[in-house]
């Protein structure tokens, strides 16, 4: 007993055998994605999601920007490069630390700010940071700050 005509069973005449419960009545096909898109507009229903609900009628939405440690947008080296390796200096096994100094400059084009980079390299992170701090002090002395 099938719901639809069975095209594989024939009665000997070569035509499909009709189902025993009657003619086919489901000729439509429901697409789940289309139904979900329709339900997004219906508020206060069991299927309404948190984002489509009106303000103050659902859960509190909290969004945050996640920036992984090993990402190209993360400019804080701390001895780790994007591949997770600790030797990212000029020589194998050295660590590079960078201190970024932002200062105003009236002669610059753009937003009036200039970035100075103080880079230190050594075998350990602490020594490379000390070298970067020394380079930053040299930049400050050249600018007349100290």
C-alpha positions in Angstrom: 0.0 0.0 0.0 1.6 3.2 -1.2 0.6 6.8 -1.0 1.6 7.5 -4.6 1.6 5.7 -7.9 4.3 3.1 -8.0 5.9 3.4 -11.5 8.0 0.2 -11.0 5.0 -2.1 -10.5 2.9 -2.6 -13.5 -0.3 -4.6 -14.0 1.1 -6.2 -17.1 -0.2 -3.6 -19.5 2.9 -1.4 -19.0 1.1 1.3 -17.1 1.8 2.1 -13.4 -0.4 0.7 -10.8 -2.5 3.3 -8.9 -2.1 3.4 -5.1 -4.7 1.6 -3.1 -5.7 4.6 -1.1 -6.7 6.9 -3.9 -5.2 9.5 -6.2 -2.2 11.5 -5.4 -3.1 14.7 -3.4 0.3 16.1 -2.4 1.8 17.7 -5.5 3.5 20.6 -3.7 7.0 20.7 -2.2 7.8 22.7 0.8 11.3 24.3 1.0 12.4 24.7 4.6 14.5 27.8 4.0 11.5 29.6 2.4 9.4 28.7 5.5 12.0 30.0 7.8 12.3 33.3 5.9 8.5 33.7 6.2 8.5 33.0 10.0 11.2 35.6 10.7 8.6 38.3 10.1 6.2 36.9 12.6 6.8 38.2 16.1 5.8 36.7 19.4 5.6 33.2 18.1 7.3 30.0 19.3 9.6 30.1 16.3 10.7 33.7 16.6 14.4 34.0 17.1 16.1 36.5 19.4 17.4 38.8 16.7 14.0 39.3 14.9 12.1 40.0 18.1 11.3 43.7 18.9 13.5 45.5 21.3 13.0 44.7 25.0 10.9 41.6 24.2 13.5 38.9 24.0 16.9 38.1 25.4 19.6 40.7 25.7 21.9 40.4 22.7 25.7 40.7 23.4 28.1 40.9 20.6 31.9 41.0 20.9 34.7 41.1 18.4 36.9 38.1 18.8 40.5 38.5 17.7 42.6 35.4 18.0 46.2 35.7 19.4 47.7 34.2 16.2 46.0 36.6 13.7 47.6 38.9 11.2 45.5 41.8 12.6 47.1 41.4 16.0 50.1 43.7 15.9 51.4 42.8 19.4 54.1 40.3 18.5 55.3 39.2 21.9 57.6 36.7 20.2 54.9 34.8 18.4 54.3 35.0 14.6 51.1 34.1 12.7 52.2 30.5 12.4 52.7 30.2 16.2 56.5 30.1 16.0 58.6 31.9 18.6 61.5 32.7 16.3 60.2 35.6 14.2 63.3 37.9 14.2 65.9 38.3 11.5 67.9 35.3 12.8 66.7 31.8 13.6 65.7 31.7 17.3 65.4 35.4 18.0 62.4 37.2 19.4 61.2 40.6 18.1 59.3 43.1 20.2 57.6 46.2 18.8 56.5 49.3 20.6 54.2 51.6 18.7 54.4 55.4 19.5 51.6 57.6 18.2 52.3 61.3 18.1 50.7 64.4 16.6 52.3 66.0 13.6 50.9 69.0 11.8 53.0 68.3 8.6 51.5 64.9 8.1 48.9 64.1 5.5 45.8 62.3 6.8 44.5 62.6 10.4 47.5 64.6 11.8 49.0 61.6 13.6 52.3 59.8 13.0 53.3 56.4 14.2 56.9 55.6 15.2 58.0 52.0 15.7 60.6 51.0 18.2 61.8 47.4 17.5 64.0 45.3 19.7 65.4 41.8 18.9 67.1 39.3 21.3 67.0 35.7 22.3 64.4 36.1 25.1 61.3 38.1 25.2 62.4 40.1 28.2 65.6 41.1 26.5 63.9 42.0 23.3 61.4 44.1 25.2 64.2 45.9 27.0 65.9 46.6 23.6 62.5 47.9 22.2 62.2 50.2 25.3 65.7 51.5 24.7 64.8 52.2 21.0 61.7 54.0 22.2 63.7 56.2 24.5 66.0 57.1 21.6 63.0 58.1 19.6 61.7 60.3 22.5 65.1 61.9 22.9 65.3 62.6 19.2 61.9 64.3 19.4 63.0 66.4 22.4 60.6 64.8 24.9 63.4 63.7 27.3 
